[in-house]
Amino acid sequence: MKTIDINSDLAEGYGVAYIAGDDDAMLSIVTSANVACGFHAGDPEIMARTFKTAKERGVAIGAHPGYPDLWGFGRRRIPYSLGEIERLIAYQLGAAQALAAYSGHRITFVKGHGAIGNITEVDRSVADAVVRAVKAVDPSLTMLTIARSKQVEAAESAGLRFISEIYADRGYGPNGAMIPRGQPGALVKDPKEAADRVVAMVEANAVITTDGTHLPTEIRSVCVHGDSPEAVGTARLVRQRLEAAGFKVTPFSPA
């Protein structure tokens, strides 16, 4: 049977005072959780709680490091040097590994958040910096990479395992890159439209752009952002449609 993973960015609130998205509901749907590490969102309380719940539900967990940008939710581009980026990633990965172990679970992959993710989609030097940090800390970890991106090239060159993902709720421009937030077509808010796009891309093994072009790529995971109002409905429908299409929805790394 064909297999596919569904992942989501979670733990992006703060303790019990600030909630971002319905993590509990998402952890009943997705098979992998990308957990914020405290720099763009998250804190030890919500990280530990998310890791514990994920373990109980058989959901794999990964570190989701971003820029130290609480005001901008990690989505602002900050001109750090390549060395500084390496250390930012290593720092957050270490925190995630420690709290996962404390919670009885284990980090098995890494996925960059926000601006760091967007930059490494197209900038090989920054993608290499992120990969160097991950490899230095734990070379057994898998890189969850944007399909057809510089992230793929960097992970492959460094000899790290990588898994290519597409986004259910983001549009792709003619070059196959995600359309920047704020531009027309960047966000896919209708759950049915998102599910239709996901099934079409996974079955075709291709990123489908806004002009209908099919760009071939391996697809092993599908991301649904956890902080949007439509997140739970989109994730649930995506899973239902993939299973109806004959896919077994399962983590790509040990849960």
C-alpha positions as CSV (number, residue, x, y, z in Angstrom):
1,M,0.0,0.0,0.0
2,K,1.2,3.5,-0.8
3,T,2.0,5.5,2.4
4,I,1.9,9.2,3.1
5,D,2.6,11.3,6.3
6,I,0.6,14.4,7.4
7,N,2.5,16.9,9.5
8,S,1.6,20.2,11.2
9,D,3.3,23.0,13.0
10,L,2.2,22.8,16.6
11,A,3.0,24.1,20.2
12,E,2.9,27.7,18.9
13,G,1.2,29.2,21.9
14,Y,2.5,30.0,25.4
15,G,1.6,27.9,28.4
16,V,-2.0,28.2,29.3
17,A,-2.2,32.0,28.8
18,Y,-2.0,32.2,25.0
19,I,-3.4,29.5,22.7
20,A,-2.5,29.3,19.0
21,G,-4.6,26.7,17.1
22,D,-6.3,23.5,18.4
23,D,-3.2,21.3,19.0
24,D,-5.3,18.6,20.8
25,A,-7.5,18.1,17.8
26,M,-4.6,18.2,15.3
27,L,-2.8,15.5,17.3
28,S,-5.7,13.2,16.7
29,I,-5.4,13.7,12.9
30,V,-1.7,14.2,11.9
31,T,1.0,11.7,12.1
32,S,4.0,14.0,12.6
33,A,4.2,17.2,14.8
34,N,6.7,20.0,14.1
35,V,7.1,21.5,17.6
36,A,8.1,25.2,18.1
37,C,11.3,25.5,20.2
38,G,10.7,28.8,22.0
39,F,12.3,31.3,19.6
40,H,9.3,32.2,17.4
41,A,6.7,30.6,19.7
42,G,6.3,28.0,22.3
43,D,7.8,27.5,25.8
44,P,8.9,24.6,28.0
45,E,5.3,24.0,29.3
46,I,3.6,23.8,25.9
47,M,6.5,21.8,24.4
48,A,6.5,19.2,27.1
49,R,2.7,18.9,27.0
50,T,2.7,18.5,23.2
51,F,5.5,15.9,23.3
52,K,3.6,13.9,25.9
53,T,0.3,13.9,24.0
54,A,2.1,13.0,20.7
55,K,3.7,10.0,22.4
56,E,0.3,8.8,23.7
57,R,-1.2,9.1,20.3
58,G,1.6,7.6,18.2
59,V,2.5,10.9,16.5
60,A,6.2,11.3,15.5
61,I,7.8,14.6,16.7
62,G,10.3,17.0,15.1
63,A,12.0,20.2,16.1
64,H,10.6,23.3,14.4
65,P,13.3,26.0,14.9
66,G,12.8,29.6,13.7
67,Y,14.4,33.0,14.1
68,P,14.2,34.6,17.6
69,D,11.3,36.8,16.5
70,L,8.3,36.6,18.9
71,W,6.8,39.8,17.6
72,G,6.9,38.7,14.0
73,F,6.1,35.0,14.7
74,G,9.4,34.1,13.0
75,R,8.2,35.3,9.7
76,R,10.5,38.3,9.4
77,R,13.9,38.0,7.6
78,I,16.7,38.9,10.0
79,P,20.2,39.2,8.6
80,Y,22.1,36.7,10.7
81,S,25.4,35.3,9.5
82,L,25.7,31.7,8.5
83,G,27.5,30.9,11.7
84,E,24.8,32.6,13.8
85,I,22.2,30.6,12.0
86,E,24.0,27.3,12.7
87,R,24.1,28.1,16.4
88,L,20.5,29.3,16.5
89,I,19.4,25.9,15.0
90,A,21.7,23.9,17.3
91,Y,20.4,25.7,20.4
92,Q,16.7,25.1,19.6
93,L,17.3,21.5,18.5
94,G,19.0,20.8,21.9
95,A,16.1,22.3,23.8
96,A,13.6,20.2,21.8
97,Q,15.6,17.0,22.4
98,A,15.9,17.6,26.1
99,L,12.1,18.3,26.6
100,A,11.2,15.4,24.4
101,A,13.3,13.1,26.5
102,Y,11.8,14.6,29.7
103,S,8.4,13.8,28.2
104,G,9.2,10.2,27.3
105,H,9.4,10.8,23.5
106,R,12.2,11.3,21.0
107,I,12.9,13.9,18.3
108,T,13.4,12.2,14.9
109,F,13.3,15.0,12.4
110,V,13.9,18.8,11.9
111,K,11.9,21.3,9.9
112,G,12.6,25.0,9.6
113,H,9.9,27.5,10.5
114,G,8.8,30.7,8.8
115,A,11.5,32.9,7.4
116,I,14.2,30.4,7.9
117,G,12.2,27.9,6.0
118,N,11.3,30.3,3.2
119,I,15.0,31.4,2.8
120,T,16.3,27.8,2.8
121,E,13.8,26.9,0.1
122,V,15.7,29.1,-2.4
123,D,19.1,29.9,-0.8
124,R,21.6,27.0,-0.8
125,S,24.1,28.7,1.5
126,V,21.6,29.1,4.3
127,A,20.2,25.6,3.7
128,D,23.7,24.3,4.1
129,A,24.1,26.2,7.4
130,V,20.9,24.6,8.8
131,V,22.0,21.2,7.7
132,R,25.5,21.6,9.2
133,A,23.9,22.4,12.5
134,V,21.6,19.4,12.5
135,K,24.4,17.1,11.4
136,A,26.7,18.3,14.1
137,V,24.0,17.8,16.8
138,D,22.6,14.5,15.6
139,P,23.3,13.1,12.1
140,S,20.6,10.4,12.6
141,L,17.9,13.0,12.3
142,T,15.7,13.3,9.2
143,M,15.3,16.7,7.4
144,L,11.7,17.4,6.5
145,T,12.2,19.4,3.3
146,I,10.1,21.5,1.0
147,A,9.8,19.6,-2.3
148,R,12.1,20.7,-5.1
149,S,13.9,23.1,-2.8
150,K,17.5,24.0,-1.9
151,Q,16.8,22.2,1.4
152,V,16.7,18.9,-0.5
153,E,20.0,19.6,-2.2
154,A,21.7,20.6,1.1
155,A,20.5,17.5,3.0
156,E,21.4,15.1,0.1
157,S,24.9,16.7,-0.2
158,A,25.5,16.3,3.6
159,G,24.4,12.7,3.6
160,L,21.3,13.3,5.8
161,R,18.1,11.5,5.2
162,F,15.4,13.8,3.9
163,I,11.6,13.6,3.3
164,S,10.0,15.9,0.8
165,E,6.7,17.6,1.7
166,I,4.1,19.7,0.0
167,Y,1.7,22.2,1.6
168,A,-2.1,21.7,1.6
169,D,-2.8,25.3,2.4
170,R,-0.3,27.2,0.3
171,G,-0.2,28.0,-3.4
172,Y,2.8,27.4,-5.7
173,G,4.0,29.9,-8.3
174,P,5.0,29.0,-11.8
175,N,8.6,28.2,-10.7
176,G,7.4,25.7,-8.1
177,A,8.2,27.8,-5.1
178,M,5.5,28.8,-2.5
179,I,3.8,32.1,-3.3
180,P,4.9,34.6,-0.5
181,R,2.3,35.3,2.1
182,G,0.4,38.5,1.3
183,Q,0.3,37.9,-2.4
184,P,-2.7,36.6,-4.3
185,G,-3.0,32.8,-4.3
186,A,-0.6,32.4,-1.4
187,L,-3.1,30.8,1.0
188,V,-5.6,28.1,0.3
189,K,-8.4,28.5,2.9
190,D,-11.1,26.2,1.6
191,P,-10.7,22.7,3.1
192,K,-12.2,21.0,0.0
193,E,-9.9,22.9,-2.4
194,A,-6.9,22.1,-0.2
195,A,-7.8,18.4,-0.1
196,D,-8.4,18.3,-3.9
197,R,-5.0,19.8,-4.5
198,V,-3.2,17.4,-2.1
199,V,-4.7,14.3,-3.7
200,A,-3.9,15.5,-7.2
201,M,-0.3,16.3,-6.3
202,V,0.4,13.1,-4.3
203,E,-1.2,10.9,-7.0
204,A,0.8,12.8,-9.8
205,N,4.0,12.9,-7.8
206,A,4.3,16.5,-8.8
207,V,3.9,20.0,-7.4
208,I,1.0,21.6,-9.3
209,T,1.4,25.4,-9.8
210,T,-1.2,28.1,-10.1
211,D,-1.0,27.9,-13.9
212,G,-1.6,24.2,-13.9
213,T,2.0,23.1,-14.6
214,H,3.1,19.7,-13.1
215,L,6.6,19.8,-11.7
216,P,7.7,16.2,-10.9
217,T,8.9,15.4,-7.4
218,E,8.8,12.8,-4.7
219,I,6.2,13.6,-2.1
220,R,6.3,11.7,1.2
221,S,4.5,14.2,3.6
222,V,1.8,16.8,3.5
223,C,1.8,19.9,5.8
224,V,-1.3,21.6,7.2
225,H,-0.4,24.7,9.2
226,G,-1.9,24.4,12.7
227,D,-2.5,28.1,13.4
228,S,-5.2,28.9,10.8
229,P,-9.0,28.9,11.6
230,E,-9.5,26.2,8.9
231,A,-6.6,23.9,10.2
232,V,-8.6,21.1,11.8
233,G,-11.2,20.9,9.1
234,T,-8.5,20.9,6.4
235,A,-6.4,18.3,8.1
236,R,-9.3,16.0,8.7
237,L,-10.5,16.3,5.1
238,V,-7.0,15.8,3.7
239,R,-6.6,12.6,5.7
240,Q,-10.0,11.3,4.7
241,R,-9.4,12.0,1.0
242,L,-5.9,10.4,1.0
243,E,-7.2,7.3,2.7
244,A,-10.1,7.1,0.3
245,A,-7.5,7.3,-2.6
246,G,-5.8,4.2,-1.2
247,F,-3.0,5.8,0.9
248,K,-2.0,4.6,4.3
249,V,-1.5,7.6,6.5
250,T,1.5,6.9,8.7
251,P,4.6,8.7,10.2
252,F,7.7,8.8,8.0
253,S,9.9,8.4,11.1
254,P,9.4,6.3,14.3
255,A,6.6,7.5,16.6
